[in-house]
Amino acid sequence: MKNSKTQKIVIIVTAIFIVAAVLFMFGGNIFKGSGSGSSSRTDMTVMPEATDLTAEIKRSTVIEQEFVSSTDDISKVGIVFARDRYLEGVHMVIELLEGNTVLASNSVNVAKIEDQHRTYVEPASKLTGMKGKTLKLRIYCAEKEDTGMKIMMSKDVKTTFKFGNKTIDGTLCFSVTE
């Protein structure tokens, strides 16, 4: 009789443990309550899955994505471009800003940007004390020609970014490295 009570207790404790583990692992998605499957972007260290591409970055286009840093230290920011057509000798500028202050800037020859791989902008030294600060990623063409490049983006994230004079729903595919 004592043996069957012990077995029942072990089974109940195991069942509770399994339910708790499942809720812990998947609880974030269960409790978000986002009926459309969209989510807001709170962790910039993880790149969102691409669902679309921006239009081609033309010579007069400025792209700006604001975000609140979820990490205290920033060593670089990576963004994913896609090649629309191949051009040489055209440079794009990628900047990381806080307000009007440029924290990092990189001028990249578009011929050297690997299609669907991260291209980075890195400050001269690691940025510290950044958690909770509103930062801006700015991308534009440094030449008087179009770039032949697009940026991968996700429409599954509830935020917006500026592409020229248009506000686009979604986020650029970028990530922050600590």
Backbone as CSV, one residue per row, in Angstrom:
resi,resn,N_x,N_y,N_z,CA_x,CA_y,CA_z,C_x,C_y,C_z
1,MET,0.830,-1.189,0.000,0.000,0.000,0.000,0.879,1.259,0.000
2,LYS,1.934,1.249,0.796,2.837,2.378,0.864,3.526,2.592,-0.493
3,ASN,3.806,1.504,-1.183,4.475,1.540,-2.474,3.609,2.223,-3.532
4,SER,2.302,1.973,-3.566,1.430,2.581,-4.566,1.239,4.070,-4.294
5,LYS,1.229,4.514,-3.028,1.140,5.939,-2.705,2.400,6.657,-3.179
6,THR,3.533,6.043,-2.990,4.795,6.628,-3.435,4.815,6.757,-4.952
7,GLN,4.307,5.745,-5.659,4.259,5.799,-7.124,3.344,6.925,-7.593
8,LYS,2.189,7.090,-6.949,1.255,8.155,-7.325,1.910,9.523,-7.108
9,ILE,2.611,9.705,-5.999,3.271,10.974,-5.709,4.348,11.262,-6.748
10,VAL,5.119,10.257,-7.105,6.173,10.427,-8.117,5.554,10.801,-9.459
11,ILE,4.451,10.164,-9.835,3.780,10.465,-11.107,3.234,11.889,-11.094
12,ILE,2.619,12.316,-10.018,2.057,13.665,-9.924,3.168,14.719,-9.976
13,VAL,4.237,14.497,-9.226,5.359,15.438,-9.227,5.990,15.515,-10.618
14,THR,6.153,14.396,-11.285,6.706,14.367,-12.640,5.802,15.131,-13.608
15,ALA,4.493,14.912,-13.520,3.544,15.609,-14.395,3.607,17.115,-14.158
16,ILE,3.659,17.532,-12.908,3.760,18.960,-12.596,5.059,19.535,-13.149
17,PHE,6.145,18.806,-13.001,7.429,19.255,-13.526,7.378,19.423,-15.044
18,ILE,6.783,18.471,-15.739,6.694,18.535,-17.209,5.849,19.727,-17.636
19,VAL,4.704,19.927,-17.005,3.844,21.067,-17.338,4.587,22.377,-17.079
20,ALA,5.286,22.478,-15.943,6.039,23.692,-15.625,7.140,23.938,-16.651
21,ALA,7.829,22.887,-17.072,8.900,23.029,-18.065,8.343,23.506,-19.402
22,VAL,7.223,22.948,-19.827,6.606,23.356,-21.098,6.164,24.816,-21.018
23,LEU,5.531,25.215,-19.937,5.113,26.609,-19.778,6.303,27.548,-19.744
24,PHE,7.380,27.150,-19.106,8.579,27.975,-19.048,9.183,28.161,-20.441
25,MET,9.269,27.058,-21.192,9.893,27.116,-22.523,9.049,27.899,-23.517
26,PHE,7.745,27.727,-23.494,6.879,28.330,-24.494,5.996,29.432,-23.932
27,GLY,6.127,29.726,-22.675,5.257,30.691,-22.009,5.309,32.080,-22.602
28,GLY,6.488,32.512,-23.057,6.595,33.842,-23.646,5.664,34.016,-24.820
29,ASN,5.574,33.013,-25.670,4.696,33.099,-26.835,3.237,32.916,-26.457
30,ILE,2.957,32.108,-25.453,1.579,31.862,-25.049,0.952,33.116,-24.472
31,PHE,1.707,33.868,-23.670,1.142,34.989,-22.947,1.261,36.319,-23.677
32,LYS,1.869,36.361,-24.857,1.975,37.617,-25.581,0.637,38.103,-26.085
33,GLY,-0.216,37.173,-26.501,-1.548,37.560,-26.946,-1.537,38.346,-28.237
34,SER,-0.636,38.071,-29.110,-0.578,38.779,-30.388,-1.325,37.959,-31.417
35,GLY,-2.559,38.234,-31.596,-3.421,37.434,-32.452,-2.901,37.237,-33.857
36,SER,-2.143,38.183,-34.406,-1.680,38.066,-35.782,-0.363,37.334,-35.897
37,GLY,0.242,36.966,-34.790,1.534,36.298,-34.841,2.681,37.290,-34.875
38,SER,2.388,38.588,-34.923,3.429,39.602,-34.927,3.919,39.848,-33.519
39,SER,5.136,40.338,-33.428,5.676,40.660,-32.115,6.394,41.991,-32.191
40,SER,6.544,42.630,-31.047,7.334,43.844,-31.010,8.781,43.420,-30.802
41,ARG,9.688,44.282,-31.168,11.099,43.928,-31.099,11.701,44.501,-29.838
42,THR,12.085,43.627,-28.912,12.667,44.091,-27.660,14.116,43.659,-27.490
43,ASP,14.550,42.622,-28.188,15.920,42.140,-28.058,16.652,42.368,-29.368
44,MET,17.544,43.342,-29.376,18.257,43.689,-30.603,19.453,42.789,-30.859
45,THR,19.785,41.892,-29.908,20.917,41.010,-30.123,20.538,39.829,-31.017
46,VAL,19.247,39.647,-31.260,18.768,38.569,-32.126,18.206,39.191,-33.389
47,MET,18.690,38.737,-34.538,18.203,39.265,-35.805,16.856,38.640,-36.131
48,PRO,15.866,39.453,-36.514,14.570,38.884,-36.878,14.664,38.117,-38.199
49,GLU,13.758,37.192,-38.386,13.722,36.429,-39.629,13.196,37.311,-40.749
50,ALA,13.897,37.320,-41.868,13.505,38.156,-43.007,12.231,37.627,-43.651
51,THR,11.308,38.536,-43.941,10.078,38.177,-44.640,9.915,38.968,-45.931
52,ASP,10.788,39.965,-46.150,10.640,40.830,-47.312,11.946,41.581,-47.561
53,LEU,11.954,42.383,-48.605,13.079,43.254,-48.935,12.581,44.677,-49.089
54,THR,13.447,45.647,-48.787,13.110,47.032,-49.085,13.238,47.233,-50.591
55,ALA,12.849,48.401,-51.047,13.124,48.777,-52.429,14.632,49.007,-52.560
56,GLU,15.108,49.162,-53.791,16.530,49.439,-53.984,16.889,50.770,-53.339
57,ILE,18.059,50.818,-52.754,18.538,52.051,-52.135,19.059,52.953,-53.255
58,LYS,18.319,54.002,-53.530,18.677,54.943,-54.594,19.624,56.004,-54.051
59,ARG,20.189,56.784,-54.944,21.207,57.767,-54.553,20.688,58.818,-53.575
60,SER,19.400,59.085,-53.564,18.862,60.115,-52.670,18.111,59.531,-51.475
61,THR,18.145,58.214,-51.300,17.387,57.564,-50.241,18.178,57.513,-48.946
62,VAL,17.533,57.905,-47.856,18.103,57.747,-46.521,17.180,56.807,-45.761
63,ILE,17.753,55.772,-45.180,16.988,54.791,-44.409,17.346,55.003,-42.947
64,GLU,16.330,55.065,-42.083,16.571,55.247,-40.652,15.704,54.301,-39.844
65,GLN,16.339,53.570,-38.943,15.659,52.644,-38.034,16.028,53.039,-36.614
66,GLU,15.053,53.509,-35.841,15.292,53.800,-34.431,15.018,52.558,-33.612
67,PHE,15.771,52.408,-32.512,15.554,51.296,-31.594,16.078,51.675,-30.227
68,VAL,15.537,51.025,-29.222,16.009,51.215,-27.856,16.958,50.058,-27.558
69,SER,18.168,50.391,-27.162,19.174,49.359,-26.923,18.760,48.469,-25.755
70,SER,18.808,47.168,-25.999,18.476,46.196,-24.953,19.731,45.668,-24.268
71,THR,20.878,46.175,-24.684,22.137,45.721,-24.114,22.961,46.921,-23.651
72,ASP,23.743,46.723,-22.634,24.549,47.795,-22.069,25.767,48.112,-22.933
73,ASP,26.395,47.073,-23.498,27.606,47.239,-24.302,27.316,46.931,-25.766
74,ILE,27.898,47.721,-26.655,27.753,47.492,-28.097,29.133,47.505,-28.733
75,SER,29.491,46.399,-29.385,30.778,46.354,-30.085,30.597,46.519,-31.594
76,LYS,29.425,46.134,-32.119,29.141,46.343,-33.533,27.659,46.083,-33.804
77,VAL,27.209,46.605,-34.929,25.834,46.389,-35.381,25.916,45.823,-36.794
78,GLY,25.235,44.708,-37.010,25.235,44.067,-38.325,23.889,44.211,-38.997
79,ILE,23.904,44.453,-40.283,22.675,44.585,-41.074,22.817,43.719,-42.315
80,VAL,21.707,43.171,-42.799,21.757,42.233,-43.921,21.221,42.896,-45.190
81,PHE,22.072,42.924,-46.204,21.716,43.479,-47.512,21.463,42.350,-48.510
82,ALA,20.705,42.663,-49.542,20.487,41.743,-50.658,20.817,42.499,-51.938
83,ARG,21.489,41.807,-52.838,21.914,42.440,-54.085,20.775,42.450,-55.095
84,ASP,20.453,43.646,-55.587,19.455,43.797,-56.641,20.141,43.723,-58.001
85,ARG,21.287,44.339,-58.083,22.129,44.280,-59.285,23.556,44.596,-58.870
86,TYR,24.490,44.263,-59.700,25.886,44.401,-59.330,26.450,45.722,-59.835
87,LEU,27.013,46.504,-58.928,27.675,47.757,-59.268,29.031,47.786,-58.577
88,GLU,29.984,48.484,-59.168,31.292,48.652,-58.538,31.546,50.132,-58.334
89,GLY,32.328,50.444,-57.328,32.727,51.829,-57.095,31.671,52.682,-56.416
90,VAL,30.553,52.102,-56.026,29.510,52.842,-55.320,29.643,52.514,-53.833
91,HIS,29.579,53.523,-53.015,29.718,53.336,-51.565,28.431,53.699,-50.841
92,MET,28.122,52.896,-49.834,27.025,53.188,-48.934,27.617,53.486,-47.575
93,VAL,26.961,54.384,-46.857,27.386,54.734,-45.507,26.384,54.126,-44.529
94,ILE,26.916,53.458,-43.507,26.100,52.903,-42.427,26.552,53.613,-41.160
95,GLU,25.600,54.229,-40.466,25.929,54.967,-39.251,25.086,54.484,-38.079
96,LEU,25.663,54.554,-36.894,24.945,54.325,-35.648,24.981,55.647,-34.900
97,LEU,23.796,56.160,-34.544,23.704,57.465,-33.908,22.941,57.404,-32.595
98,GLU,23.271,58.330,-31.726,22.458,58.627,-30.546,22.113,60.101,-30.677
99,GLY,20.832,60.390,-30.933,20.439,61.761,-31.250,21.098,62.161,-32.551
100,ASN,21.844,63.279,-32.542,22.580,63.718,-33.730,24.054,63.344,-33.672
101,THR,24.455,62.626,-32.622,25.853,62.246,-32.449,26.120,60.908,-33.131
102,VAL,27.068,60.898,-34.057,27.449,59.668,-34.745,28.385,58.881,-33.829
103,LEU,27.928,57.683,-33.435,28.729,56.815,-32.558,29.658,55.910,-33.362
104,ALA,29.238,55.572,-34.576,30.044,54.716,-35.451,29.610,54.959,-36.884
105,SER,30.558,54.850,-37.813,30.259,55.062,-39.228,31.142,54.150,-40.062
106,ASN,30.581,53.638,-41.140,31.324,52.761,-42.033,30.889,53.051,-43.465
107,SER,31.847,53.378,-44.342,31.583,53.542,-45.768,31.999,52.245,-46.450
108,VAL,31.054,51.604,-47.130,31.287,50.276,-47.695,31.091,50.305,-49.209
109,ASN,32.058,49.769,-49.938,31.910,49.587,-51.380,30.882,48.485,-51.587
110,VAL,29.797,48.784,-52.316,28.720,47.801,-52.451,29.185,46.522,-53.143
111,ALA,30.249,46.598,-53.932,30.769,45.394,-54.585,31.341,44.408,-53.562
112,LYS,31.695,44.911,-52.377,32.271,44.051,-51.342,31.239,43.555,-50.329
113,ILE,29.985,43.970,-50.479,28.931,43.504,-49.576,28.467,42.139,-50.053
114,GLU,28.546,41.166,-49.159,28.107,39.820,-49.515,26.591,39.750,-49.438
115,ASP,25.996,39.186,-50.483,24.546,39.047,-50.555,24.034,38.195,-49.400
116,GLN,23.103,38.747,-48.638,22.430,38.078,-47.528,23.381,37.655,-46.406
117,HIS,24.448,38.423,-46.210,25.351,38.250,-45.074,25.402,39.577,-44.322
118,ARG,25.791,39.537,-43.082,25.848,40.757,-42.285,26.995,41.654,-42.728
119,THR,26.684,42.932,-42.799,27.679,43.972,-43.004,27.647,44.805,-41.734
120,TYR,28.818,45.145,-41.196,28.888,45.738,-39.860,29.284,47.203,-39.873
121,VAL,28.791,47.899,-38.870,29.295,49.214,-38.492,29.809,49.041,-37.067
122,GLU,31.078,49.451,-36.864,31.725,49.222,-35.571,32.276,50.529,-35.027
123,PRO,31.983,50.823,-33.762,32.608,52.008,-33.152,34.103,51.765,-32.956
124,ALA,34.866,52.832,-32.784,36.312,52.714,-32.580,36.622,51.888,-31.330
125,SER,35.795,52.015,-30.303,35.915,51.187,-29.111,34.507,50.835,-28.643
126,LYS,34.417,49.760,-27.868,33.109,49.274,-27.412,32.338,50.394,-26.714
127,LEU,31.058,50.529,-27.077,30.188,51.514,-26.430,29.648,50.903,-25.147
128,THR,29.658,51.652,-24.061,29.156,51.152,-22.782,28.047,52.069,-22.276
129,GLY,27.234,51.542,-21.370,26.151,52.325,-20.793,25.033,52.622,-21.781
130,MET,24.797,51.737,-22.729,23.839,51.992,-23.802,22.423,51.464,-23.528
131,LYS,22.276,50.592,-22.550,20.974,49.978,-22.293,19.915,51.042,-22.008
132,GLY,18.788,50.935,-22.730,17.674,51.856,-22.554,17.777,53.124,-23.381
133,LYS,18.886,53.341,-24.060,19.054,54.547,-24.880,18.438,54.342,-26.263
134,THR,17.849,55.406,-26.790,17.288,55.365,-28.137,18.415,55.655,-29.124
135,LEU,18.656,54.683,-29.994,19.702,54.782,-31.007,19.074,54.756,-32.383
136,LYS,19.848,55.130,-33.375,19.344,55.142,-34.744,20.378,54.532,-35.676
137,LEU,19.919,53.663,-36.542,20.734,53.109,-37.608,20.370,53.896,-38.861
138,ARG,21.359,54.503,-39.525,21.111,55.303,-40.727,21.957,54.742,-41.865
139,ILE,21.327,54.556,-43.037,22.011,54.027,-44.217,21.682,54.936,-45.396
140,TYR,22.721,55.296,-46.159,22.481,56.124,-47.342,23.626,55.939,-48.334
141,CYS,23.371,56.338,-49.563,24.360,56.231,-50.626,25.296,57.435,-50.574
142,ALA,26.600,57.182,-50.688,27.588,58.255,-50.642,27.928,58.773,-52.042
143,GLU,27.339,58.194,-53.060,27.656,58.541,-54.448,26.467,59.218,-55.120
144,LYS,26.634,59.595,-56.367,25.542,60.162,-57.151,24.922,59.107,-58.044
145,GLU,25.057,57.851,-57.646,24.476,56.729,-58.382,23.615,55.922,-57.430
146,ASP,22.772,55.060,-57.994,22.014,54.138,-57.163,22.968,53.061,-56.656
147,THR,22.552,52.278,-55.676,23.462,51.327,-55.047,23.357,49.909,-55.592
148,GLY,22.225,49.551,-56.158,22.032,48.166,-56.583,21.772,47.237,-55.407
149,MET,21.503,47.803,-54.223,21.324,47.000,-53.015,19.950,47.256,-52.388
150,LYS,19.460,46.228,-51.722,18.241,46.309,-50.919,18.601,45.838,-49.520
151,ILE,17.713,46.065,-48.558,17.947,45.595,-47.195,16.878,44.568,-46.865
152,MET,17.299,43.474,-46.264,16.336,42.478,-45.819,15.578,43.060,-44.633
153,MET,14.274,42.755,-44.566,13.439,43.302,-43.505,12.433,42.261,-43.036
154,SER,11.819,42.531,-41.907,10.785,41.662,-41.369,9.526,42.480,-41.144
155,LYS,8.432,42.031,-41.727,7.139,42.680,-41.508,6.415,42.077,-40.314
156,ASP,6.992,41.046,-39.697,6.371,40.373,-38.555,6.594,41.108,-37.240
157,VAL,7.345,42.187,-37.266,7.666,42.918,-36.047,6.889,44.237,-36.045
158,LYS,6.214,44.525,-34.928,5.384,45.727,-34.820,6.239,46.943,-34.506
159,THR,6.829,47.502,-35.514,7.597,48.738,-35.403,7.629,49.347,-36.799
160,THR,8.291,50.466,-36.956,8.390,51.102,-38.264,9.812,51.605,-38.475
161,PHE,10.130,51.883,-39.737,11.386,52.548,-40.066,11.122,53.474,-41.240
162,LYS,12.031,54.419,-41.451,11.900,55.381,-42.551,12.722,54.897,-43.734
163,PHE,12.109,54.909,-44.898,12.802,54.613,-46.148,12.539,55.806,-47.054
164,GLY,13.518,56.710,-47.108,13.291,57.971,-47.814,12.234,58.766,-47.070
165,ASN,11.196,59.185,-47.783,10.132,59.948,-47.137,8.936,59.079,-46.752
166,LYS,9.095,57.755,-46.824,8.012,56.836,-46.475,8.294,56.174,-45.125
167,THR,7.217,55.922,-44.390,7.312,55.139,-43.164,6.855,53.727,-43.503
168,ILE,7.697,52.748,-43.220,7.438,51.355,-43.566,7.139,50.573,-42.283
169,ASP,6.095,49.756,-42.306,5.793,48.870,-41.182,6.756,47.702,-41.196
170,GLY,7.371,47.436,-40.066,8.326,46.334,-39.940,9.651,46.840,-39.410
171,THR,10.664,45.993,-39.504,12.003,46.348,-39.042,13.045,45.883,-40.038
172,LEU,14.140,46.611,-40.106,15.279,46.152,-40.889,15.868,44.937,-40.188
173,CYS,16.448,44.026,-40.955,17.103,42.864,-40.362,18.493,43.273,-39.904
174,PHE,18.588,43.612,-38.623,19.868,44.004,-38.042,19.960,43.406,-36.644
175,SER,21.182,43.332,-36.149,21.395,42.868,-34.786,22.551,43.622,-34.155
176,VAL,22.495,43.707,-32.835,23.524,44.379,-32.053,24.377,43.313,-31.385
177,THR,25.690,43.462,-31.493,26.610,42.528,-30.845,27.201,43.194,-29.615
178,GLU,27.136,42.492,-28.499,27.685,43.025,-27.240,29.189,42.957,-27.243
